């Protein structure tokens, strides 16, 4: 799986450098999500700007990431949906109502940082929860 990972203090950006997010890539991507979460990444932005095709196993991988970061009380954002076919698949499968999809990487970073700030403000200072 070709990708880049840029880690920051409160989030990481995973740019998938594949044209197809399919059954050949999805299992490795799911494993990568689990490992990234175990490494302590609070929130993840998945940049699909190079992806032109997604199949059901790719959607499953995306949903896995969404569940992982939801369970961690973090943020998971999908960005860079440039392919009309990928956008259409997400709409048809009604995942646009479940996933946080933000058009640009800059807006995604702003969103993730605002959610982190909100979590900090709402946490109990004594317990950190």
C-alpha positions as CSV (number, residue, x, y, z in Angstrom):
1,X,0.0,0.0,0.0
2,X,1.5,3.3,-1.1
3,X,0.8,6.1,1.4
4,X,2.3,9.0,3.4
5,X,1.6,9.6,7.0
6,X,2.1,13.0,8.6
7,X,1.8,12.9,12.3
8,X,1.1,16.1,14.3
9,X,0.5,16.6,18.0
10,X,-3.3,16.1,18.0
11,X,-3.9,14.3,14.6
12,X,-2.4,12.5,11.7
13,X,-3.0,12.8,8.0
14,X,-2.9,9.6,6.0
15,X,-2.7,10.2,2.3
16,X,-3.5,7.1,0.3
17,X,-1.4,7.1,-2.8
18,X,-3.3,4.5,-4.7
19,X,-5.8,4.8,-7.5
20,X,-7.9,1.9,-6.2
21,X,-9.1,1.3,-2.7
22,X,-10.2,-2.3,-3.3
23,X,-9.8,-5.8,-1.9
24,X,-6.1,-5.7,-2.6
25,X,-5.5,-2.6,-0.5
26,X,-8.3,-2.6,2.1
27,X,-6.9,-5.4,4.4
28,X,-3.5,-3.6,4.8
29,X,-5.3,-0.3,5.3
30,X,-7.4,-1.7,8.1
31,X,-4.3,-3.1,9.8
32,X,-2.6,0.3,9.4
33,X,-5.6,2.0,11.0
34,X,-5.4,-0.3,14.0
35,X,-1.7,0.2,14.4
36,X,-2.0,4.0,14.0
37,X,-4.7,4.0,16.8
38,X,-2.5,1.9,19.0
39,X,0.3,4.4,18.4
40,X,-1.8,7.0,20.2
41,X,-3.0,9.0,17.2
42,X,-5.9,11.0,18.7
43,X,-7.6,11.9,15.4
44,X,-7.1,10.8,11.7
45,X,-7.7,12.6,8.5
46,X,-7.9,10.2,5.5
47,X,-7.0,12.0,2.3
48,X,-8.4,10.2,-0.8
49,X,-7.4,12.8,-3.4
50,X,-5.4,10.2,-5.4
51,X,-8.2,7.5,-5.2
52,X,-10.3,7.1,-8.3
53,X,-12.1,3.9,-7.4
54,X,-13.5,2.3,-4.2
55,X,-15.2,-1.0,-3.8
56,X,-17.1,-2.5,-0.9
57,X,-14.0,-3.7,0.9
58,X,-12.6,-0.2,0.6
59,X,-15.8,1.2,2.1
60,X,-15.5,-1.4,4.9
61,X,-11.9,-0.2,5.6
62,X,-13.2,3.4,5.8
63,X,-16.0,2.4,8.2
64,X,-13.4,0.5,10.3
65,X,-11.4,3.7,10.8
66,X,-14.6,5.6,11.6
67,X,-15.5,3.1,14.3
68,X,-11.9,3.0,15.7
69,X,-11.7,6.7,16.2
70,X,-15.3,7.0,17.4
71,X,-14.4,4.4,20.1
72,X,-11.3,6.4,21.0
73,X,-13.5,9.5,21.4
74,X,-11.4,11.1,18.6
75,X,-12.1,12.4,15.2
76,X,-12.1,10.7,11.8
77,X,-12.4,12.8,8.7
78,X,-12.5,11.9,5.1
79,X,-11.1,14.5,2.7
80,X,-10.0,14.9,-0.9
81,X,-12.9,13.2,-2.6
82,X,-12.1,14.3,-6.1
83,X,-13.4,11.3,-8.0
84,X,-17.1,11.7,-8.9
85,X,-17.5,7.9,-8.8
86,X,-16.2,7.6,-5.3
87,X,-18.4,10.5,-4.1
88,X,-21.4,8.8,-5.8
89,X,-20.7,5.4,-4.2
90,X,-20.5,7.1,-0.7
91,X,-23.8,8.8,-1.4
92,X,-25.5,5.7,-2.8
93,X,-24.4,3.7,0.2
94,X,-25.6,6.5,2.5
95,X,-22.3,6.7,4.2
96,X,-22.3,10.5,3.7
97,X,-24.8,10.6,6.7
98,X,-22.4,8.6,8.9
99,X,-18.9,9.9,7.9
100,X,-17.5,13.3,8.4
101,X,-16.5,14.4,4.9
102,X,-14.8,17.8,4.5
103,X,-13.7,19.1,1.1
104,X,-10.2,20.3,1.7
105,X,-7.3,19.2,3.9
106,X,-7.0,22.7,5.5
107,X,-10.6,22.7,6.5
108,X,-10.2,19.1,7.8
109,X,-7.3,20.1,10.0
110,X,-9.3,23.1,11.3
111,X,-12.3,20.8,12.1
112,X,-10.1,18.2,13.9
113,X,-8.4,20.9,16.0
114,X,-11.8,22.5,16.9
115,X,-13.1,19.1,18.0
116,X,-10.0,18.4,20.1
117,X,-10.4,21.8,21.7
118,X,-14.0,21.0,22.5
119,X,-13.1,17.7,24.0
120,X,-10.4,19.4,26.1
121,X,-13.0,22.0,27.3
122,X,-15.6,19.4,28.2
123,X,-13.2,17.0,30.0
124,X,-13.0,16.7,33.7
125,X,-9.6,18.2,34.8
126,X,-9.3,15.8,37.7
127,X,-9.9,12.6,35.7
128,X,-9.0,13.8,32.2
129,X,-12.3,12.2,30.9
